[in-house]
Amino acid sequence: MEINTLRSLVTVVSFAIFVGIIWWTWSRRRSDDFAQAANLPFEQD
């Protein structure tokens, strides 16, 4: 395998992982969990 092919493959895989994380973060199932986590600093004494 040529080094440039490997670099391209790593770039595509990294981008796919990035898009997957963004999709997971903005999914409706996770929005309540993230809303609770965002309010944690305000709930402390």
N, C-alpha and C positions, 0 to 999 in steps of 0.2 A: 504494500500500500504506500503510495506516495505521500509525502509529508503535507502537501497542500490539500490533498483529498481528506486527510485526517483532520486538518485544521478546519476545513469546511464542514465536516461532519460534526465536530465539536461545537462549532458556531450554531448550526441548525438545532442540535440537541439542546444547547443552552437556551436558545430562543424559545423552543417548545416548552421547556421547563418554566421559563419566565411567564409565558402566556398561560400555562396551567396554574401557576401561583396566583396570577391576577384573576383568572376565572374563579378559582376557589375562594379568593378573598371577597369578590363581589357577588357570590352566589347568595340566593335568598335564604338558604338554610343556615348560613353562617352569620347573617346580619345581626340577629339577636345576640349571639355570643360576642361579637365585636362591639356592639353597643354597650353591653354590660362591662366589657373590659375597658372601654373608653371612659366609663364613669367611676371606675375603681379609685382613682386618686381623690375624688371628691367625697367618697364615703368614709374615709378614715377620720379618726378623731384628731 
